[in-house]
Amino acid sequence: MKILIYGLNYHPELTGIGKYTGEMAEWLAKNGHHVRVVTAPPYYPKWKTGKGFCPFCYRIETLNGVKVFRCPLYIPGKPNGLTRILHLLSFSLSSLLIIIYQYAWRPHVVINVIPSIFSAFTTLLGAALFNAKTWLHIQDFELDAAFKLGILRERRFKKTAGYVERIIFKKFDRVSTISLSMLRKLYRKGIEESATLLLPNWVDTNQIFPLTGRNSLRDALGFGRKHIVALYAGNMGNKQGLEVIIDAARITERKKHIRFVLCGEGPAKSKLEVLSSGLTNVCFIRLQPLQKLNRLLNLADIHLLPQKPEAADLVMPSKLTGIFASGKPVIAIADPGTEMVRVVNGRGIIVKTGDIQGFANAIVALADRPDEREKIGRTGRSYAAEQLDKNRILTQFETTLNDFVRTQ
């Protein structure tokens, strides 16, 4: 099968959507399909072009059996509502010619990974030229999240944008998303259930697993056996509400054995560094390369997963799969009835939004109960192995994709 995957983010980005799109493309190529990707240069989550890449250049490369076309991209230094729109629009415009160029190759299906919604127009145009099937995979309801988080504030635009979004979604032959709550949101947007599919994010349980013995990353950071590390690893943006971690660190500052580590990049990082000034129990570390990911996730005795209520059920934190696979417990902030509660309940601890003291208390309680940490971690690991395994999910996806393409 000839598969064209079209999306803003791709390997070698280490976090978020690019990681999953890269793994999907390479898995399909490894299993005998002809796969091409149209994407941008890596820039996320630093919002800076990756080393060796040019933001204003076209580039063609082959990565692990996948032919990758990279297109120019405007990357704002300080992303806000307007500059984010320009950022997304620049990729859709620069990639249009590359999509049309695929006419000679004639893919059987075009898989559009969003965000961004702008690229959906290009997908539909290209697929019409190729006479190809169209598949929209939604990692993030970007418009809903942008309005709820205040990234976009023009309310008169909201109704029109929502109307256009629904029309676009209905134009695709198949629409998938990563959680049950996001699937239900598709139904509310008018997408027929028969045209949808649940395609959750996954984890390679052979690469991410509980470590026994010493962890070189933990040693390098100077943490001893008595230290309890509470870790947040991932994007530092507007959706996470990471200030609550700094608040919890301030509340628990006298608990000298508890250390807070924040690993990642993003627009909120500088603000968090200012907020944590003077706290000796907080440290920031850089994103770790892929070969150190398992050591990073096992650095934690406790994983921390805050999320703003405005983003609930509009996104599903991709980092959760790796947390479960690492066999370490997670404390998440979420409200009753949300997808986060459904997934984490029984496999971690839930604290209600706004309960900063409760969040701090949960960290202290779990820090002082090693048996409970081990029990929760084991439960999460079992869930990852049984429900989130990469080969299991992608094999099911491949079967569905084959049937979908063959159906006239």
C-alpha positions as CSV (number, residue, x, y, z in Angstrom):
1,M,0.0,0.0,0.0
2,K,1.2,3.5,-0.8
3,I,0.6,5.7,2.3
4,L,1.2,9.5,2.4
5,I,1.3,10.9,5.9
6,Y,0.9,14.7,6.2
7,G,1.5,16.6,9.4
8,L,3.4,19.4,11.0
9,N,5.3,17.4,13.5
10,Y,7.6,14.4,12.9
11,H,10.7,12.6,14.0
12,P,13.3,13.5,15.4
13,E,11.0,15.5,17.7
14,L,11.2,13.7,21.1
15,T,7.8,14.6,22.6
16,G,4.2,14.9,21.6
17,I,2.7,14.4,18.1
18,G,5.9,14.2,16.2
19,K,7.1,11.2,18.2
20,Y,3.9,9.2,17.4
21,T,3.7,10.2,13.8
22,G,7.3,9.1,13.3
23,E,6.7,5.8,15.0
24,M,3.6,5.1,12.9
25,A,5.3,5.9,9.6
26,E,8.4,3.8,10.4
27,W,6.3,0.9,11.7
28,L,4.2,0.8,8.5
29,A,7.3,1.0,6.4
30,K,8.9,-1.8,8.3
31,N,5.8,-3.9,7.7
32,G,6.1,-3.7,3.9
33,H,4.2,-0.5,3.0
34,H,5.5,2.3,0.9
35,V,5.4,5.4,3.1
36,R,6.0,9.0,2.4
37,V,5.8,11.9,4.9
38,V,5.2,15.6,4.2
39,T,6.2,17.6,7.3
40,A,8.1,20.6,8.6
41,P,11.6,20.8,10.1
42,P,11.7,19.7,13.8
43,Y,11.1,22.6,16.2
44,Y,8.9,21.4,19.0
45,P,8.8,21.8,22.0
46,K,11.6,24.4,22.0
47,W,10.0,26.5,19.2
48,K,13.4,26.6,17.6
49,T,14.6,24.8,14.5
50,G,16.5,21.6,15.3
51,K,20.2,21.5,14.8
52,G,21.2,20.9,11.1
53,F,17.8,22.0,9.8
54,C,16.8,25.2,8.0
55,P,13.3,26.7,8.7
56,F,13.2,28.4,5.2
57,C,14.4,25.4,3.1
58,Y,12.9,22.4,1.4
59,R,14.6,19.1,2.1
60,I,14.2,15.5,1.2
61,E,15.6,12.7,3.3
62,T,15.1,9.0,3.9
63,L,14.7,8.0,7.6
64,N,14.3,4.3,8.5
65,G,12.7,3.4,5.2
66,V,10.4,6.5,5.0
67,K,10.9,9.2,2.4
68,V,10.4,12.5,4.2
69,F,9.7,15.8,2.5
70,R,10.3,18.8,4.8
71,C,8.8,22.2,4.0
72,P,9.6,25.7,5.1
73,L,7.9,27.0,8.3
74,Y,7.6,30.2,10.2
75,I,8.5,29.7,13.8
76,P,7.5,32.5,16.2
77,G,9.9,33.4,19.0
78,K,7.0,34.0,21.4
79,P,4.0,32.2,20.2
80,N,0.6,33.8,20.7
81,G,-2.8,33.7,19.0
82,L,-1.8,35.6,15.8
83,T,1.7,34.2,15.4
84,R,0.4,30.6,15.9
85,I,-2.0,31.1,13.1
86,L,0.7,32.5,10.9
87,H,2.9,29.6,11.9
88,L,0.3,27.0,11.0
89,L,-0.7,28.8,7.8
90,S,3.0,29.0,6.6
91,F,3.3,25.2,6.7
92,S,0.1,24.6,4.8
93,L,1.1,27.1,2.1
94,S,4.7,25.9,1.8
95,S,3.6,22.2,1.6
96,L,1.0,22.7,-1.1
97,L,3.4,22.2,-4.0
98,I,4.9,19.1,-2.3
99,I,1.5,17.5,-1.8
100,I,0.7,18.2,-5.5
101,Y,4.1,16.7,-6.4
102,Q,2.9,13.4,-5.0
103,Y,0.5,13.1,-8.0
104,A,3.1,11.1,-9.9
105,W,3.4,8.7,-7.0
106,R,-0.3,8.3,-6.6
107,P,-0.8,7.3,-2.9
108,H,-3.7,5.0,-2.0
109,V,-4.5,7.0,1.1
110,V,-3.5,10.3,2.7
111,I,-3.4,10.4,6.5
112,N,-3.6,13.9,7.8
113,V,-2.5,14.3,11.4
114,I,-3.8,17.5,13.1
115,P,-3.1,20.0,14.4
116,S,-3.2,21.9,12.1
117,I,-6.7,22.3,10.6
118,F,-5.2,24.4,7.8
119,S,-3.4,21.3,6.4
120,A,-6.8,19.6,6.0
121,F,-7.6,21.8,3.0
122,T,-4.4,20.8,1.3
123,T,-5.1,17.1,2.1
124,L,-8.5,17.2,0.5
125,L,-7.2,19.0,-2.5
126,G,-4.3,16.5,-3.0
127,A,-6.5,13.4,-2.4
128,A,-8.9,14.7,-5.0
129,L,-6.0,14.9,-7.5
130,F,-4.7,11.4,-6.6
131,N,-8.1,9.8,-6.3
132,A,-7.0,8.7,-2.9
133,K,-8.8,7.9,0.3
134,T,-8.6,10.5,3.1
135,W,-8.0,9.8,6.8
136,L,-8.0,12.5,9.4
137,H,-6.2,11.6,12.7
138,I,-6.9,14.1,15.5
139,Q,-4.3,14.3,18.2
140,D,-5.6,17.7,19.5
141,F,-8.8,19.6,19.1
142,E,-6.7,22.7,18.5
143,L,-9.5,25.2,17.9
144,D,-11.5,24.3,21.1
145,A,-8.3,24.3,23.2
146,A,-7.2,27.7,21.7
147,F,-10.4,29.4,22.7
148,K,-10.7,27.7,26.1
149,L,-7.1,28.5,27.0
150,G,-7.4,32.1,25.8
151,I,-4.9,31.7,23.0
152,L,-7.6,32.9,20.6
153,R,-9.9,35.5,22.1
154,E,-12.0,36.8,19.2
155,R,-15.4,35.2,20.2
156,R,-17.1,36.3,16.9
157,F,-14.6,34.2,15.1
158,K,-15.3,31.1,17.3
159,K,-18.7,30.2,15.8
160,T,-17.5,30.6,12.2
161,A,-14.3,28.6,12.9
162,G,-16.4,25.8,14.5
163,Y,-18.7,25.7,11.5
164,V,-15.8,25.5,9.1
165,E,-14.1,22.8,11.2
166,R,-17.2,20.6,11.2
167,I,-17.5,20.9,7.4
168,I,-13.9,19.9,7.0
169,F,-14.2,16.9,9.3
170,K,-17.2,15.6,7.3
171,K,-15.2,15.8,4.1
172,F,-12.8,13.1,5.2
173,D,-13.6,9.4,4.5
174,R,-12.4,8.4,8.0
175,V,-11.7,10.3,11.2
176,S,-9.8,8.9,14.2
177,T,-8.8,10.3,17.5
178,I,-6.9,9.1,20.6
179,S,-9.4,8.9,23.5
180,L,-13.0,8.0,24.1
181,S,-14.0,11.5,25.2
182,M,-12.4,13.0,22.1
183,L,-14.4,10.4,20.0
184,R,-17.6,11.5,21.7
185,K,-16.7,15.1,20.9
186,L,-16.5,14.1,17.2
187,Y,-20.1,12.8,17.4
188,R,-21.2,16.1,18.9
189,K,-19.6,17.8,16.0
190,G,-21.8,15.8,13.7
191,I,-19.4,13.1,12.5
192,E,-21.2,9.7,12.0
193,E,-20.0,7.0,14.3
194,S,-19.5,4.6,11.4
195,A,-16.9,7.0,10.0
196,T,-14.8,7.2,13.2
197,L,-12.2,5.1,14.9
198,L,-10.5,5.1,18.3
199,L,-6.7,5.1,17.7
200,P,-5.0,5.6,21.0
201,N,-1.4,6.6,21.4
202,W,0.9,3.7,22.3
203,V,4.1,2.8,24.0
204,D,6.9,0.4,23.1
205,T,6.9,-1.8,26.2
206,N,10.2,-3.3,25.2
207,Q,11.9,0.1,25.2
208,I,10.1,1.6,28.2
209,F,10.1,-0.8,31.2
210,P,10.9,-0.7,35.0
211,L,14.6,-0.5,35.7
212,T,16.2,-2.5,38.5
213,G,19.4,-1.4,40.1
214,R,21.2,1.9,39.7
215,N,20.1,4.6,37.2
216,S,23.0,6.5,35.8
217,L,20.9,9.6,35.2
218,R,19.8,9.6,38.8
219,D,23.4,9.3,39.9
220,A,24.4,12.2,37.6
221,L,21.9,14.4,39.2
222,G,23.2,13.6,42.6
223,F,20.1,11.8,44.0
224,G,20.7,9.1,46.6
225,R,18.6,6.2,47.7
226,K,16.8,8.3,50.3
227,H,15.7,10.9,47.8
228,I,12.2,10.7,46.4
229,V,12.0,12.3,42.9
230,A,8.7,13.8,41.7
231,L,9.1,14.2,38.0
232,Y,7.4,16.2,35.3
233,A,8.7,15.4,31.8
234,G,7.3,16.9,28.6
235,N,6.2,20.1,27.0
236,M,6.1,23.2,29.1
237,G,3.1,25.0,27.6
238,N,-0.2,26.6,28.4
239,K,-2.2,23.4,28.5
240,Q,-0.4,21.8,31.5
241,G,-0.8,24.4,34.3
242,L,2.7,23.5,35.6
243,E,2.7,26.3,38.2
244,V,1.0,23.9,40.6
245,I,4.2,21.8,40.7
246,I,6.1,24.9,41.9
247,D,3.4,25.6,44.5
248,A,3.6,22.0,45.7
249,A,7.4,22.2,45.9
250,R,7.1,25.4,48.1
251,I,4.5,23.7,50.4
252,T,6.7,20.6,50.8
253,E,10.1,22.5,51.0
254,R,10.7,21.2,54.5
255,K,10.5,17.6,53.3
256,K,14.2,17.4,52.4
257,H,13.9,14.0,50.9
258,I,11.5,15.1,48.2
259,R,13.0,16.6,45.1
260,F,11.0,18.1,42.1
261,V,12.5,17.7,38.7
262,L,11.0,19.4,35.6
263,C,12.4,18.1,32.3
264,G,11.4,19.7,29.0
265,E,11.1,22.9,26.9
266,G,8.3,25.2,26.0
267,P,6.9,28.7,26.3
268,A,6.2,28.4,30.0
269,K,9.6,27.3,31.0
270,S,11.1,30.7,31.7
271,K,8.1,31.7,33.9
272,L,8.4,28.5,35.9
273,E,12.1,29.1,36.5
274,V,11.3,32.5,37.9
275,L,8.5,31.1,40.1
276,S,10.9,28.5,41.5
277,S,13.7,31.0,42.3
278,G,15.1,30.3,45.7
279,L,13.6,26.8,46.0
280,T,16.3,24.3,46.7
281,N,14.1,21.3,46.1
282,V,13.4,22.1,42.4
283,C,15.7,21.6,39.4
284,F,15.2,21.8,35.7
285,I,16.9,19.5,33.2
286,R,17.0,19.4,29.4
287,L,15.0,17.0,27.3
288,Q,16.9,13.7,27.1
289,P,17.8,11.9,23.8
290,L,15.7,8.9,22.8
291,Q,18.3,6.4,24.0
292,K,18.0,7.9,27.5
293,L,14.2,8.0,27.6
294,N,13.8,4.9,29.7
295,R,16.3,6.1,32.2
296,L,14.5,9.5,32.4
297,L,11.1,7.9,33.1
298,N,12.7,5.7,35.7
299,L,14.4,8.7,37.3
300,A,11.0,9.3,38.9
301,D,9.7,7.7,42.1
302,I,6.5,9.7,41.4
303,H,5.3,11.1,38.1
304,L,3.4,14.4,38.1
305,L,0.7,15.1,35.5
306,P,-1.2,18.4,35.9
307,Q,-3.6,19.6,33.3
308,K,-5.7,22.8,33.1
309,P,-9.5,22.0,33.3
310,E,-10.0,24.1,30.1
311,A,-8.0,21.4,28.1
312,A,-9.7,18.4,29.6
313,D,-11.1,16.1,27.0
314,L,-9.7,18.3,24.2
315,V,-6.2,16.6,24.4
316,M,-4.9,13.5,26.1
317,P,-1.3,13.8,27.5
318,S,0.8,11.6,25.3
319,K,3.3,11.2,28.1
320,L,0.9,9.0,30.0
321,T,1.7,5.9,28.0
322,G,5.4,6.1,28.9
323,I,4.6,6.8,32.5
324,F,2.5,3.6,32.8
325,A,5.1,1.5,31.0
326,S,7.8,2.7,33.3
327,G,6.1,1.0,36.2
328,K,6.2,4.2,38.4
329,P,3.1,5.8,40.0
330,V,1.5,9.0,38.7
331,I,-0.4,11.8,40.5
332,A,-2.7,13.6,38.0
333,I,-4.8,16.7,38.4
334,A,-8.2,16.3,36.8
335,D,-11.9,16.8,37.5
336,P,-14.5,14.0,37.9
337,G,-16.0,12.8,34.6
338,T,-13.0,13.6,32.5
339,E,-11.0,11.2,30.4
340,M,-8.0,11.6,32.5
341,V,-9.9,10.3,35.6
342,R,-11.2,7.4,33.6
343,V,-7.7,6.3,32.4
344,V,-5.7,7.1,35.6
345,N,-8.3,5.9,38.2
346,G,-7.0,2.7,39.7
347,R,-3.6,3.1,38.0
348,G,-2.6,6.3,39.8
349,I,-3.8,9.0,42.1
350,I,-6.3,11.8,41.1
351,V,-6.4,15.2,42.7
352,K,-9.1,17.7,41.8
353,T,-8.3,20.8,39.9
354,G,-7.4,23.8,42.1
355,D,-6.6,21.6,45.2
356,I,-3.0,22.7,45.5
357,Q,-2.7,21.5,49.1
358,G,-4.3,18.2,48.2
359,F,-1.7,17.8,45.4
360,A,1.1,18.5,47.8
361,N,-0.4,16.1,50.4
362,A,-0.7,13.3,47.8
363,I,3.0,13.7,46.9
364,V,4.1,13.5,50.5
365,A,1.8,10.6,51.3
366,L,3.1,8.6,48.3
367,A,6.7,9.6,49.0
368,D,6.4,8.0,52.4
369,R,4.7,4.8,51.2
370,P,7.1,2.7,49.0
371,D,4.8,-0.3,49.0
372,E,1.9,1.8,47.6
373,R,4.2,3.3,45.0
374,E,5.2,-0.2,43.9
375,K,1.7,-1.4,43.8
376,I,0.4,1.5,41.7
377,G,3.3,1.3,39.4
378,R,2.7,-2.5,38.8
379,T,-0.9,-1.8,37.9
380,G,0.1,0.9,35.4
381,R,2.7,-1.3,33.8
382,S,0.2,-4.2,33.4
383,Y,-2.3,-1.8,31.7
384,A,0.4,-0.5,29.3
385,A,1.4,-4.1,28.4
386,E,-2.2,-5.2,27.8
387,Q,-3.8,-2.2,26.3
388,L,-1.2,0.3,25.0
389,D,1.5,-1.9,23.4
390,K,2.8,-0.4,20.2
391,N,2.7,-3.5,18.1
392,R,-0.8,-4.5,19.2
393,I,-2.3,-1.0,18.4
394,L,-0.5,-0.5,15.1
395,T,-1.3,-4.1,13.9
396,Q,-5.0,-3.4,14.5
397,F,-4.6,0.0,12.8
398,E,-2.9,-1.7,9.8
399,T,-5.7,-4.2,9.4
400,T,-8.3,-1.4,9.5
401,L,-6.3,0.7,7.1
402,N,-6.1,-2.2,4.6
403,D,-9.8,-2.8,4.7
404,F,-10.5,0.9,4.4
405,V,-8.4,1.3,1.3
406,R,-9.8,-1.7,-0.4
407,T,-13.4,-0.6,0.2
408,Q,-14.8,1.3,-2.8
